[in-house]
Amino acid sequence: MDSHVWFAYVITAIVFSLAPGSGMVNSVCNGLAYGTRKSLAAVVGLQIGLAIHILLVGAGIGALVAQSATTFIVIKWLGAGYLIWLGLQKWRDRSTFTTQTPHKVLSSVALMRKAMLINLTNPKSIVFLVALFPQFIDPAGDELSQLVILGLTTVAIDFIVMVGYTSLASRMGRFIRSDHMMGKLNKLFGSIFILCGALLATTKV
């Protein structure tokens, strides 16, 4: 994989991880309730769930590349459209932290298990990865090595970002919990998703 392609993916993966979603909400709420150290177990759980999704998506994309280059290109266009659609949905999202705050103390193992299930049962995550990965894979190259690089990069970035959210929440408390702030984050990342989708749609395959 070319370094400039990988760098472009790093930027996209950072946006993907930073965007408000179930993993972000879980990390913030754990940070508010338990602090950074204990919440690390939950961050690991999120990455286990994400890694399983990546394995499933990678296996499917690898088979797709081997069978049909035309279908692969169609998926790339659908992926660009999905990014724009997701951006519009983020703009309209009215999610809050109110119902997500934990009401009882959980063990580290319980936090890890809960976080893993949150990512595993989130269909948006796997659909997003299906839309995202083909944008950065060269069908003429070794798809397995490319998928491994993208997968490891995704997990590493998401881990760092979720730890950051957890730490920030434990320090800033009420400000991060604000529904007003949640709304601003949704609009910010919605705009970024729309821009990314538009750029991908105008890029020659």
Secondary structure as GFF3:
##gff-version 3
##sequence-region A 1 205
A	DSSP	alpha_helix	3	18	.	.	.	ID=ss1
A	DSSP	alpha_helix	22	34	.	.	.	ID=ss2
A	DSSP	alpha_helix	36	67	.	.	.	ID=ss3
A	DSSP	alpha_helix	69	92	.	.	.	ID=ss4
A	DSSP	three_ten_helix	98	100	.	.	.	ID=ss5
A	DSSP	alpha_helix	108	120	.	.	.	ID=ss6
A	DSSP	alpha_helix	123	132	.	.	.	ID=ss7
A	DSSP	three_ten_helix	133	136	.	.	.	ID=ss8
A	DSSP	alpha_helix	143	172	.	.	.	ID=ss9
A	DSSP	alpha_helix	174	177	.	.	.	ID=ss10
A	DSSP	alpha_helix	179	202	.	.	.	ID=ss11
###
